Each structure stands twice: as structure tokens, then as C-alpha cells.
Amino acid sequence: MTTSSGTHRTEPATTADERDMLDGWLDYHRATLAWKCEGLQDEQLRRTPLEPSELSLLGLVRHMAEVERYWFREILLGEDLPELYCTDEDPDGDFHFADDATWAENEQVWQTEVELARQAAAGRSLDLLSQAESHHRGEVFSLRWVYTHMIEEYARHNGHADLLREQIDGATGD
């Protein structure tokens, strides 16, 4: 399915094997977030129209860049990486940005993290266990769990993106 703005979203085949299904749904939800941001100006993407919430479309994109990096590279592969936007002083730094923050910059960071996440998962067994424990729970995770969690994370935030987009310019759609 191609949206009116040009983003291509493909639902996985209903009979796909497990790996293709997980890859397909994750890519579908990644494309949905991109679609929700399409056609808006930087100022609109920075807007927080659901006060008192600090949610913005740009913040969601930055957040998902952090989440991709964290689960696929830090937890799954055990890479020691700095946060992209968050700090100890500002743990929600992905939602706090300068008034001149641009879609082009932040979308590039997000797409880079998506590509690195794909590379981290490529060719690995879904039973692969994470090399690092979660900073929050001290647990080990399978790649299958990471995929499922990422699909859930995108689906939840795409619901937020639906509400934000409707408030910004009235656009709706799944």
C-alpha cells in the first residue's frame, strides 16, 4: 500500500513464516510512523498539541531512534553506545529539542538506527539471547522477544502519532 504522500507500507503475507512475519510487521510500523510525519513542516513536527503532554511527532521519531539503538545494538549485541538524545539530567531528552530541530536531521538519525538494527538482526536466530541485560530489569532477552517488543513499541507510539497528526492538521487514517 502506498499512501497519498508516497510512503510505501506493506503488510506481511498472512502465511509468511515467523521471521518474515516479524520483519514485515516491524517494517510496516516503521513506515507508518514515517507516513504520519509526511508532508508536515518542521514547526508542525515539533508541535506538542496534546497538553500537558510533551509528545510531538518529532519527539516520537527521536524516541524510536533511541529504542532501535537500545534494543538491537545495546541489549541484543552488547554494544556500549552513548544515548542519542537522553542524558542522566534529561532522561526524556528525545522529546526535548531546540526550536530549530529539523525533520531532515532527525529522520536521518532514525533511518540510520533502523538500518543498523536490521543489520544487527540479519541472519541471526530468533532464539539468540541478548549479550547485555536490560538496564531496567536485569533480564536476558531473545531476538524473538526484541522483535515482538519493537512491534508493540511502534504500534503504541503510532497510536500517539495518529492523535498528534489529527490535532496538527486534521489528517486521519490507519
PASEPA-21772 format. One record per residue (C-alpha): residue number from 1; chain; x, z, y; residue in one letter. Coordinates in nm, 3 decimals. Layout:
// residues N
<seq->NUM | mol->A | u->X | w->Z | v->Y | type->a>
...
END
This chain:
// residues 174
<seq->1 | mol->A | u->0.000 | w->0.000 | v->0.000 | type->m>
<seq->2 | mol->A | u->0.136 | w->-0.094 | v->0.342 | type->t>
<seq->3 | mol->A | u->-0.002 | w->0.096 | v->0.639 | type->t>
<seq->4 | mol->A | u->-0.120 | w->-0.078 | v->0.953 | type->s>
<seq->5 | mol->A | u->0.210 | w->0.020 | v->1.114 | type->s>
<seq->6 | mol->A | u->0.425 | w->-0.118 | v->0.834 | type->g>
<seq->7 | mol->A | u->0.529 | w->0.179 | v->0.619 | type->t>
<seq->8 | mol->A | u->0.512 | w->0.091 | v->0.252 | type->h>
<seq->9 | mol->A | u->0.367 | w->0.360 | v->0.024 | type->r>
<seq->10 | mol->A | u->0.337 | w->0.300 | v->-0.348 | type->t>
<seq->11 | mol->A | u->0.155 | w->0.537 | v->-0.581 | type->e>
<seq->12 | mol->A | u->0.325 | w->0.565 | v->-0.919 | type->p>
<seq->13 | mol->A | u->0.165 | w->0.391 | v->-1.212 | type->a>
<seq->14 | mol->A | u->-0.085 | w->0.612 | v->-1.389 | type->t>
<seq->15 | mol->A | u->0.102 | w->0.558 | v->-1.715 | type->t>
<seq->16 | mol->A | u->0.459 | w->0.599 | v->-1.585 | type->a>
<seq->17 | mol->A | u->0.700 | w->0.819 | v->-1.776 | type->d>
<seq->18 | mol->A | u->0.779 | w->1.163 | v->-1.639 | type->e>
<seq->19 | mol->A | u->1.089 | w->1.067 | v->-1.441 | type->r>
<seq->20 | mol->A | u->0.930 | w->0.761 | v->-1.283 | type->d>
<seq->21 | mol->A | u->0.621 | w->0.966 | v->-1.202 | type->m>
<seq->22 | mol->A | u->0.824 | w->1.240 | v->-1.030 | type->l>
<seq->23 | mol->A | u->1.040 | w->0.990 | v->-0.838 | type->d>
<seq->24 | mol->A | u->0.731 | w->0.790 | v->-0.747 | type->g>
<seq->25 | mol->A | u->0.525 | w->1.079 | v->-0.613 | type->w>
<seq->26 | mol->A | u->0.819 | w->1.221 | v->-0.419 | type->l>
<seq->27 | mol->A | u->0.886 | w->0.883 | v->-0.258 | type->d>
<seq->28 | mol->A | u->0.515 | w->0.841 | v->-0.186 | type->y>
<seq->29 | mol->A | u->0.505 | w->1.171 | v->0.000 | type->h>
<seq->30 | mol->A | u->0.828 | w->1.094 | v->0.187 | type->r>
<seq->31 | mol->A | u->0.670 | w->0.766 | v->0.301 | type->a>
<seq->32 | mol->A | u->0.351 | w->0.949 | v->0.402 | type->t>
<seq->33 | mol->A | u->0.543 | w->1.174 | v->0.643 | type->l>
<seq->34 | mol->A | u->0.717 | w->0.869 | v->0.792 | type->a>
<seq->35 | mol->A | u->0.378 | w->0.699 | v->0.829 | type->w>
<seq->36 | mol->A | u->0.233 | w->0.999 | v->1.013 | type->k>
<seq->37 | mol->A | u->0.514 | w->0.964 | v->1.267 | type->c>
<seq->38 | mol->A | u->0.492 | w->0.586 | v->1.311 | type->e>
<seq->39 | mol->A | u->0.403 | w->0.439 | v->1.645 | type->g>
<seq->40 | mol->A | u->0.444 | w->0.759 | v->1.845 | type->l>
<seq->41 | mol->A | u->0.674 | w->0.815 | v->2.138 | type->q>
<seq->42 | mol->A | u->0.943 | w->1.086 | v->2.123 | type->d>
<seq->43 | mol->A | u->0.740 | w->1.310 | v->2.353 | type->e>
<seq->44 | mol->A | u->0.441 | w->1.286 | v->2.120 | type->q>
<seq->45 | mol->A | u->0.654 | w->1.365 | v->1.816 | type->l>
<seq->46 | mol->A | u->0.790 | w->1.676 | v->1.993 | type->r>
<seq->47 | mol->A | u->0.440 | w->1.794 | v->2.090 | type->r>
<seq->48 | mol->A | u->0.304 | w->2.119 | v->1.942 | type->t>
<seq->49 | mol->A | u->-0.072 | w->2.064 | v->1.976 | type->p>
<seq->50 | mol->A | u->-0.189 | w->2.343 | v->1.746 | type->l>
<seq->51 | mol->A | u->-0.105 | w->2.654 | v->1.947 | type->e>
<seq->52 | mol->A | u->0.013 | w->2.914 | v->1.882 | type->p>
<seq->53 | mol->A | u->0.187 | w->2.723 | v->1.601 | type->s>
<seq->54 | mol->A | u->0.528 | w->2.571 | v->1.675 | type->e>
<seq->55 | mol->A | u->0.459 | w->2.284 | v->1.435 | type->l>
<seq->56 | mol->A | u->0.538 | w->1.935 | v->1.555 | type->s>
<seq->57 | mol->A | u->0.585 | w->1.609 | v->1.370 | type->l>
<seq->58 | mol->A | u->0.949 | w->1.600 | v->1.474 | type->l>
<seq->59 | mol->A | u->0.990 | w->1.958 | v->1.353 | type->g>
<seq->60 | mol->A | u->0.838 | w->1.868 | v->1.016 | type->l>
<seq->61 | mol->A | u->1.084 | w->1.580 | v->0.977 | type->v>
<seq->62 | mol->A | u->1.375 | w->1.809 | v->1.066 | type->r>
<seq->63 | mol->A | u->1.242 | w->2.074 | v->0.828 | type->h>
<seq->64 | mol->A | u->1.217 | w->1.826 | v->0.542 | type->m>
<seq->65 | mol->A | u->1.575 | w->1.712 | v->0.606 | type->a>
<seq->66 | mol->A | u->1.681 | w->2.077 | v->0.563 | type->e>
<seq->67 | mol->A | u->1.466 | w->2.114 | v->0.249 | type->v>
<seq->68 | mol->A | u->1.601 | w->1.795 | v->0.088 | type->e>
<seq->69 | mol->A | u->1.956 | w->1.912 | v->0.156 | type->r>
<seq->70 | mol->A | u->1.893 | w->2.266 | v->0.032 | type->y>
<seq->71 | mol->A | u->1.721 | w->2.192 | v->-0.299 | type->w>
<seq->72 | mol->A | u->1.904 | w->1.882 | v->-0.418 | type->f>
<seq->73 | mol->A | u->2.254 | w->1.943 | v->-0.289 | type->r>
<seq->74 | mol->A | u->2.299 | w->2.313 | v->-0.226 | type->e>
<seq->75 | mol->A | u->2.092 | w->2.454 | v->-0.513 | type->i>
<seq->76 | mol->A | u->2.099 | w->2.177 | v->-0.774 | type->l>
<seq->77 | mol->A | u->2.460 | w->2.065 | v->-0.727 | type->l>
<seq->78 | mol->A | u->2.600 | w->2.388 | v->-0.585 | type->g>
<seq->79 | mol->A | u->2.745 | w->2.224 | v->-0.274 | type->e>
<seq->80 | mol->A | u->2.844 | w->2.461 | v->0.006 | type->d>
<seq->81 | mol->A | u->2.684 | w->2.296 | v->0.308 | type->l>
<seq->82 | mol->A | u->2.604 | w->2.423 | v->0.656 | type->p>
<seq->83 | mol->A | u->2.246 | w->2.423 | v->0.775 | type->e>
<seq->84 | mol->A | u->2.149 | w->2.117 | v->0.976 | type->l>
<seq->85 | mol->A | u->1.938 | w->2.293 | v->1.238 | type->y>
<seq->86 | mol->A | u->1.878 | w->2.654 | v->1.135 | type->c>
<seq->87 | mol->A | u->2.109 | w->2.947 | v->1.209 | type->t>
<seq->88 | mol->A | u->2.107 | w->3.320 | v->1.140 | type->d>
<seq->89 | mol->A | u->1.999 | w->3.365 | v->1.501 | type->e>
<seq->90 | mol->A | u->1.729 | w->3.098 | v->1.474 | type->d>
<seq->91 | mol->A | u->1.610 | w->3.062 | v->1.114 | type->p>
<seq->92 | mol->A | u->1.337 | w->2.823 | v->1.236 | type->d>
<seq->93 | mol->A | u->1.581 | w->2.603 | v->1.427 | type->g>
<seq->94 | mol->A | u->1.438 | w->2.295 | v->1.258 | type->d>
<seq->95 | mol->A | u->1.128 | w->2.348 | v->1.475 | type->f>
<seq->96 | mol->A | u->1.326 | w->2.431 | v->1.791 | type->h>
<seq->97 | mol->A | u->1.491 | w->2.138 | v->1.963 | type->f>
<seq->98 | mol->A | u->1.588 | w->2.012 | v->2.305 | type->a>
<seq->99 | mol->A | u->1.336 | w->1.837 | v->2.526 | type->d>
<seq->100 | mol->A | u->1.533 | w->1.516 | v->2.480 | type->d>
<seq->101 | mol->A | u->1.540 | w->1.525 | v->2.097 | type->a>
<seq->102 | mol->A | u->1.468 | w->1.176 | v->1.967 | type->t>
<seq->103 | mol->A | u->1.295 | w->1.031 | v->1.665 | type->w>
<seq->104 | mol->A | u->1.583 | w->0.788 | v->1.610 | type->a>
<seq->105 | mol->A | u->1.842 | w->1.065 | v->1.573 | type->e>
<seq->106 | mol->A | u->1.631 | w->1.296 | v->1.361 | type->n>
<seq->107 | mol->A | u->1.480 | w->1.026 | v->1.144 | type->e>
<seq->108 | mol->A | u->1.832 | w->0.905 | v->1.063 | type->q>
<seq->109 | mol->A | u->1.938 | w->1.256 | v->0.958 | type->v>
<seq->110 | mol->A | u->1.626 | w->1.290 | v->0.741 | type->w>
<seq->111 | mol->A | u->1.674 | w->0.949 | v->0.577 | type->q>
<seq->112 | mol->A | u->2.040 | w->1.031 | v->0.510 | type->t>
<seq->113 | mol->A | u->1.939 | w->1.355 | v->0.341 | type->e>
<seq->114 | mol->A | u->1.673 | w->1.171 | v->0.138 | type->v>
<seq->115 | mol->A | u->1.933 | w->0.920 | v->0.018 | type->e>
<seq->116 | mol->A | u->2.180 | w->1.197 | v->-0.068 | type->l>
<seq->117 | mol->A | u->1.903 | w->1.379 | v->-0.257 | type->a>
<seq->118 | mol->A | u->1.829 | w->1.062 | v->-0.455 | type->r>
<seq->119 | mol->A | u->2.198 | w->1.033 | v->-0.540 | type->q>
<seq->120 | mol->A | u->2.212 | w->1.399 | v->-0.644 | type->a>
<seq->121 | mol->A | u->1.926 | w->1.348 | v->-0.891 | type->a>
<seq->122 | mol->A | u->2.014 | w->0.999 | v->-1.013 | type->a>
<seq->123 | mol->A | u->2.097 | w->0.973 | v->-1.380 | type->g>
<seq->124 | mol->A | u->2.066 | w->1.348 | v->-1.438 | type->r>
<seq->125 | mol->A | u->1.847 | w->1.507 | v->-1.700 | type->s>
<seq->126 | mol->A | u->1.530 | w->1.674 | v->-1.575 | type->l>
<seq->127 | mol->A | u->1.647 | w->1.971 | v->-1.782 | type->d>
<seq->128 | mol->A | u->1.965 | w->2.006 | v->-1.575 | type->l>
<seq->129 | mol->A | u->1.993 | w->2.360 | v->-1.441 | type->l>
<seq->130 | mol->A | u->2.095 | w->2.430 | v->-1.084 | type->s>
<seq->131 | mol->A | u->2.456 | w->2.514 | v->-1.012 | type->q>
<seq->132 | mol->A | u->2.362 | w->2.769 | v->-0.747 | type->a>
<seq->133 | mol->A | u->2.097 | w->3.037 | v->-0.740 | type->e>
<seq->134 | mol->A | u->1.832 | w->3.033 | v->-0.473 | type->s>
<seq->135 | mol->A | u->1.937 | w->3.233 | v->-0.170 | type->h>
<seq->136 | mol->A | u->1.588 | w->3.374 | v->-0.156 | type->h>
<seq->137 | mol->A | u->1.515 | w->3.462 | v->-0.518 | type->r>
<seq->138 | mol->A | u->1.840 | w->3.458 | v->-0.709 | type->g>
<seq->139 | mol->A | u->1.690 | w->3.226 | v->-0.973 | type->e>
<seq->140 | mol->A | u->1.817 | w->2.917 | v->-1.152 | type->v>
<seq->141 | mol->A | u->1.600 | w->2.602 | v->-1.141 | type->f>
<seq->142 | mol->A | u->1.573 | w->2.286 | v->-1.349 | type->s>
<seq->143 | mol->A | u->1.582 | w->1.947 | v->-1.182 | type->l>
<seq->144 | mol->A | u->1.221 | w->1.906 | v->-1.304 | type->r>
<seq->145 | mol->A | u->1.123 | w->2.220 | v->-1.108 | type->w>
<seq->146 | mol->A | u->1.306 | w->2.093 | v->-0.797 | type->v>
<seq->147 | mol->A | u->1.115 | w->1.763 | v->-0.812 | type->y>
<seq->148 | mol->A | u->0.783 | w->1.942 | v->-0.856 | type->t>
<seq->149 | mol->A | u->0.860 | w->2.182 | v->-0.572 | type->h>
<seq->150 | mol->A | u->0.962 | w->1.898 | v->-0.341 | type->m>
<seq->151 | mol->A | u->0.638 | w->1.711 | v->-0.412 | type->i>
<seq->152 | mol->A | u->0.445 | w->2.030 | v->-0.332 | type->e>
<seq->153 | mol->A | u->0.650 | w->2.088 | v->-0.017 | type->e>
<seq->154 | mol->A | u->0.586 | w->1.738 | v->0.115 | type->y>
<seq->155 | mol->A | u->0.218 | w->1.745 | v->0.019 | type->a>
<seq->156 | mol->A | u->0.166 | w->2.073 | v->0.207 | type->r>
<seq->157 | mol->A | u->0.351 | w->1.955 | v->0.515 | type->h>
<seq->158 | mol->A | u->0.180 | w->1.616 | v->0.507 | type->n>
<seq->159 | mol->A | u->-0.145 | w->1.809 | v->0.543 | type->g>
<seq->160 | mol->A | u->0.003 | w->1.967 | v->0.854 | type->h>
<seq->161 | mol->A | u->0.112 | w->1.622 | v->0.971 | type->a>
<seq->162 | mol->A | u->-0.247 | w->1.496 | v->0.930 | type->d>
<seq->163 | mol->A | u->-0.374 | w->1.767 | v->1.163 | type->l>
<seq->164 | mol->A | u->-0.093 | w->1.718 | v->1.415 | type->l>
<seq->165 | mol->A | u->-0.139 | w->1.341 | v->1.428 | type->r>
<seq->166 | mol->A | u->-0.513 | w->1.372 | v->1.477 | type->e>
<seq->167 | mol->A | u->-0.458 | w->1.613 | v->1.767 | type->q>
<seq->168 | mol->A | u->-0.195 | w->1.386 | v->1.925 | type->i>
<seq->169 | mol->A | u->-0.379 | w->1.053 | v->1.923 | type->d>
<seq->170 | mol->A | u->-0.687 | w->1.084 | v->1.705 | type->g>
<seq->171 | mol->A | u->-0.538 | w->0.885 | v->1.415 | type->a>
<seq->172 | mol->A | u->-0.661 | w->0.989 | v->1.071 | type->t>
<seq->173 | mol->A | u->-0.613 | w->0.864 | v->0.717 | type->g>
<seq->174 | mol->A | u->-0.465 | w->0.971 | v->0.388 | type->d>
END
